[in-house]
Amino acid sequence: MTRAAALPFSAPAMMTGEAAAAYAGMSVNSLRSYGPKPVQIAPGFVRWRRSDLDAWIASLPQQGEGAEEEERRAAEEAFG
């Protein structure tokens, strides 16, 4: 099942913080802190693009990937 299928509606191309957070499966505060930046449409009026959310989610490392990559980089810096 896809993320969009789990929602009670079809995910639109532009979403409010609440809808974007539900789409990503996280809180609005976490989305604002760690997620992609929203698009400012007008002063005080922002929306998140579904395509930005999809790209951001796809770019997240699998569990354990980030630590392994960091260890490899540190070893290369230390030992050449």
Phi and psi in degrees as a GROMACS rama.xvg file:
@    title "Ramachandran Plot"
@    xaxis  label "Phi"
@    yaxis  label "Psi"
@TYPE xy
-84.2976  164.445  THR-2
-57.0891  -46.6368  ARG-3
-62.3106  -35.2738  ALA-4
-68.1084  -24.2065  ALA-5
-78.2729  -16.0898  ALA-6
-82.4418  154.957  LEU-7
-77.9584  8.13002  PRO-8
-149.595  166.645  PHE-9
-81.0937  128.03  SER-10
-67.5374  123.212  ALA-11
-75.4196  169.361  PRO-12
-67.2059  -31.51  ALA-13
-124.64  134.384  MET-14
-131.658  151.569  MET-15
-68.7342  169.395  THR-16
-58.3456  -41.3508  GLY-17
-64.6733  -45.3279  GLU-18
-68.5575  -40.647  ALA-19
-64.3724  -41.1047  ALA-20
-64.4679  -42.1854  ALA-21
-62.9818  -41.0759  ALA-22
-60.4612  -41.1608  TYR-23
-84.1194  -10.2892  ALA-24
75.6972  38.7076  GLY-25
-145.839  174.694  MET-26
-78.6889  161.046  SER-27
-62.9634  -40.1426  VAL-28
-62.3443  -41.9353  ASN-29
-65.2761  -41.137  SER-30
-58.9985  -46.8756  LEU-31
-65.1201  -33.217  ARG-32
-80.4089  -41.8513  SER-33
-116.019  -17.1005  TYR-34
-84.7822  -175.819  GLY-35
-67.1102  155.396  PRO-36
-71.6585  144.557  LYS-37
-78.1389  169.37  PRO-38
-96.3341  128.777  VAL-39
-89.8399  114.516  GLN-40
-86.6858  -39.3363  ILE-41
-154.081  165.736  ALA-42
-53.534  123.632  PRO-43
76.3573  6.28844  GLY-44
-125.112  99.8042  PHE-45
-119.933  154.881  VAL-46
-142.778  153.542  ARG-47
-102.13  135.785  TRP-48
-80.0235  135.089  ARG-49
-59.376  -38.9805  ARG-50
-64.4362  -36.6102  SER-51
-67.2262  -40.6361  ASP-52
-63.4615  -44.5889  LEU-53
-61.7172  -43.6434  ASP-54
-65.4019  -42.2617  ALA-55
-63.6927  -46.3362  TRP-56
-61.8547  -42.4182  ILE-57
-65.1293  -27.6055  ALA-58
-82.7123  -12.0712  SER-59
-67.9373  139.387  LEU-60
-72.2368  151.299  PRO-61
-65.0796  158.259  GLN-62
-56.6156  127.549  GLN-63
93.0186  -21.5144  GLY-64
-64.7697  -43.426  GLU-65
-61.3722  -42.4617  GLY-66
-66.3983  -42.0227  ALA-67
-63.6439  -43.1752  GLU-68
-64.6953  -41.0249  GLU-69
-64.4849  -40.9561  GLU-70
-64.4368  -41.5284  GLU-71
-63.3379  -44.5719  ARG-72
-62.4907  -42.1717  ARG-73
-64.811  -39.692  ALA-74
-65.25  -41.3867  ALA-75
-62.9523  -40.5764  GLU-76
-66.9126  -38.0965  GLU-77
-76.613  -38.0354  ALA-78
-115.121  -0.708563  PHE-79
